[in-house]
């Protein structure tokens, strides 16, 4: 149950963040806004690390395979693409497309066992659910 609640909170926070970042971009620039998001996230993480964690940062050197360390780089491009999509499509349409693409990508990652994830069996119900999500977007938001 905790996982469900945290996932729902994550979705709400992502939508709010996307709107806030888009407005900051309108008043500054795309790269200034994206940089601010990443810098402020770094400050929060360093503060939390100093208060709560204190595990050794050098443990990052032991992460294997090394491409696993690209999450922050990908995070910068996530921020950038959310800002652009929300500006171009509006928050609701952008969020719907983002969520559907997340579902599709996550299912493919599970299906093929990519990035160290346990391989999952193909299930038509998951494909049908994705298809229904796409149809739902077309019904609700497309003009």
C-alpha positions as CSV (number, residue, x, y, z in Angstrom):
1,X,0.0,0.0,0.0
2,X,2.9,2.4,0.8
3,X,4.2,1.9,-2.8
4,X,0.8,2.9,-4.2
5,X,0.7,6.1,-2.1
6,X,4.2,7.1,-2.9
7,X,3.6,6.5,-6.7
8,X,0.5,8.7,-6.5
9,X,2.4,11.4,-4.7
10,X,5.1,11.1,-7.3
11,X,2.7,11.7,-10.1
12,X,1.2,14.7,-8.4
13,X,4.6,16.2,-7.7
14,X,5.8,15.6,-11.3
15,X,2.7,17.4,-12.7
16,X,3.2,20.4,-10.3
17,X,6.9,20.5,-11.0
18,X,6.3,20.5,-14.8
19,X,4.0,23.5,-14.5
20,X,6.3,25.4,-12.2
21,X,9.4,24.7,-14.4
22,X,7.4,25.7,-17.5
23,X,6.6,29.1,-15.9
24,X,10.2,29.6,-14.8
25,X,11.3,28.9,-18.4
26,X,8.9,31.5,-19.7
27,X,10.6,34.1,-17.5
28,X,14.2,32.9,-18.0
29,X,15.2,30.3,-20.6
30,X,15.0,26.6,-21.1
31,X,18.6,25.9,-20.0
32,X,18.5,28.3,-17.0
33,X,15.3,26.7,-15.8
34,X,16.6,23.2,-16.3
35,X,19.9,24.0,-14.6
36,X,18.0,25.6,-11.7
37,X,15.9,22.4,-11.2
38,X,19.0,20.2,-11.2
39,X,21.0,22.6,-8.9
40,X,18.2,22.9,-6.4
41,X,17.7,19.1,-6.4
42,X,21.4,18.7,-5.7
43,X,21.2,21.1,-2.8
44,X,18.3,19.2,-1.3
45,X,20.1,15.8,-1.8
46,X,23.3,17.1,-0.2
47,X,21.3,18.5,2.8
48,X,19.4,15.2,3.2
49,X,22.7,13.3,3.0
50,X,24.3,15.5,5.6
51,X,21.4,15.1,8.0
52,X,20.3,11.5,7.4
53,X,22.6,9.2,5.4
54,X,26.3,9.9,5.7
55,X,27.2,6.8,3.6
56,X,30.4,7.2,1.6
57,X,30.0,9.0,-1.7
58,X,33.0,7.0,-2.9
59,X,30.7,4.0,-3.1
60,X,29.6,5.5,-6.5
61,X,32.9,4.4,-7.9
62,X,31.9,0.8,-7.2
63,X,28.6,1.0,-9.1
64,X,28.6,-1.5,-12.0
65,X,27.9,-1.3,-14.9
66,X,28.9,2.4,-15.1
67,X,26.0,3.4,-17.3
68,X,23.8,3.0,-14.2
69,X,25.3,6.4,-13.2
70,X,23.5,8.2,-16.1
71,X,20.3,8.8,-14.1
72,X,21.2,12.4,-13.4
73,X,22.1,13.1,-17.0
74,X,18.7,11.6,-18.0
75,X,17.1,13.6,-15.3
76,X,18.2,16.8,-16.9
77,X,16.7,15.8,-20.2
78,X,13.5,14.6,-18.5
79,X,13.2,18.1,-17.0
80,X,13.8,19.7,-20.4
81,X,11.4,17.5,-22.3
82,X,8.6,18.0,-19.6
83,X,9.0,21.8,-19.8
84,X,8.8,21.8,-23.6
85,X,5.9,19.4,-23.8
86,X,3.9,21.2,-21.1
87,X,4.5,24.5,-22.9
88,X,3.5,23.1,-26.3
89,X,0.6,20.8,-25.3
90,X,-0.6,22.1,-21.9
91,X,-0.2,20.3,-18.6
92,X,-3.0,17.7,-19.0
93,X,-2.2,16.5,-22.5
94,X,1.6,16.5,-21.8
95,X,1.1,14.5,-18.6
96,X,-1.1,12.0,-20.3
97,X,1.4,11.4,-23.1
98,X,4.3,11.3,-20.6
99,X,2.5,8.7,-18.5
100,X,1.6,6.5,-21.5
101,X,5.2,6.6,-22.7
102,X,6.4,5.7,-19.2
103,X,4.1,2.7,-19.1
104,X,5.2,1.5,-22.6
105,X,8.9,2.0,-21.8
106,X,8.6,0.3,-18.4
107,X,6.9,-2.7,-19.9
108,X,9.5,-3.1,-22.6
109,X,12.2,-2.8,-19.9
110,X,10.5,-5.6,-17.9
111,X,9.7,-7.7,-21.0
112,X,13.3,-7.7,-22.2
113,X,15.0,-7.6,-18.8
114,X,16.9,-4.5,-19.5
115,X,19.2,-2.6,-17.1
116,X,19.3,-5.5,-14.6
117,X,15.6,-5.8,-14.2
118,X,14.1,-9.3,-13.9
119,X,12.7,-10.4,-17.2
120,X,8.9,-10.6,-17.2
121,X,6.6,-12.8,-19.4
122,X,4.6,-11.2,-22.2
123,X,1.0,-10.5,-21.1
124,X,-1.7,-9.4,-23.5
125,X,-3.5,-7.7,-20.6
126,X,-0.7,-5.2,-20.2
127,X,-0.7,-4.5,-24.0
128,X,-4.5,-4.0,-23.8
129,X,-4.1,-1.7,-20.8
130,X,-1.6,0.4,-22.7
131,X,-3.9,0.5,-25.7
132,X,-6.9,1.6,-23.6
133,X,-4.7,4.3,-22.1
134,X,-3.9,5.6,-25.6
135,X,-7.6,5.5,-26.6
136,X,-8.4,7.3,-23.4
137,X,-6.0,10.1,-24.2
138,X,-7.6,10.4,-27.7
139,X,-11.1,10.5,-26.3
140,X,-10.4,13.0,-23.5
141,X,-7.9,15.4,-24.9
142,X,-7.6,15.4,-28.7
143,X,-9.4,18.1,-30.7
